[in-house]
Amino acid sequence: MRKNFHFILQGKGGVGKTTVSTFITQYLKDYLKQDYMAIDTDQVNASFAKFKALNVETINVMQDNIITEAVKNSTLLKLSSFI
């Protein structure tokens, strides 16, 4: 089975990233009945992670303007095992 990755990215706030992410995740979960991994990396306002029914994981990708070890190690391992 082919795996797809959907990245919702935009530096500006208030443009609908959480809305689009929620719609895509609900579609995968409820309509297509597919396995998915949902990750919220927003350091300031992790609103996507507040949708508990979607099992969104929050990952801190930066600390003091440096990429954290969690991103370098565990997150990449999780993604590679999901593939």
VOGU-3710 file (C-alpha; in Angstrom, 3 decimals, decimal comma):
1> mrknfhfilq> 0,000/0,000/0,000  1,262/3,446/-0,877  1,745/5,890/2,002  1,045/9,587/1,675  2,342/12,489/3,712  0,321/15,698/3,987  2,170/18,728/5,295  0,180/21,857/6,097  2,709/24,678/6,316  2,473/28,462/6,433
11> gkggvgkttv> 4,402/30,948/8,528  1,486/33,335/8,939  -1,122/32,680/11,599  -4,870/32,622/11,002  -4,811/31,185/7,478  -6,578/27,885/8,239  -3,753/25,400/8,863  -5,569/23,770/11,784  -8,867/23,672/9,901  -7,323/22,000/6,850
21> stfitqylkd> -5,310/19,589/9,032  -8,450/18,620/10,945  -10,475/18,055/7,763  -7,782/15,862/6,182  -7,329/13,815/9,370  -11,087/13,316/9,833  -11,380/12,224/6,200  -8,584/9,665/6,570  -9,923/8,378/9,886  -13,692/8,316/9,382
31> ylkqdymaid> -14,279/8,059/5,640  -11,301/6,120/4,279  -10,717/4,182/7,540  -6,957/4,531/7,015  -4,212/4,486/9,585  -2,691/7,898/10,071  -0,246/9,775/12,239  -1,142/13,364/13,096  1,573/15,638/14,494  1,311/19,227/15,726
41> tdqvnasfak> 4,644/21,070/15,788  3,309/24,554/16,574  5,424/25,925/19,406  3,119/28,844/20,187  -0,447/27,611/19,661  -0,798/23,836/19,359  -4,503/24,030/18,507  -4,505/20,947/16,248  -3,430/18,825/19,235  -6,574/19,907/21,115
51> fkalnvetin> -8,691/17,624/18,903  -8,413/14,616/21,242  -10,530/12,297/19,041  -7,883/12,582/16,290  -5,010/11,407/18,548  -2,729/14,251/17,536  0,783/14,095/18,950  2,561/17,316/19,937  6,269/17,472/19,209  8,509/20,361/20,212
61> vmqdniitea> 10,805/20,847/17,263  12,787/23,827/18,532  14,317/24,853/21,829  16,287/28,087/22,044  16,299/28,256/18,209  17,948/24,824/17,955  16,340/21,694/16,505  15,702/19,319/19,399  17,024/15,780/19,696  13,400/14,545/19,729
71> vknstllkls> 13,079/15,601/16,119  16,431/14,195/15,106  15,805/10,816/16,737  12,411/9,615/17,954  10,187/11,461/15,495  12,129/10,212/12,509  12,029/6,675/13,883  8,254/6,869/14,336  7,753/8,177/10,823  9,998/5,535/9,310
81> sfi> 8,148/2,759/11,146  4,835/4,213/9,981  5,954/3,933/6,368
//
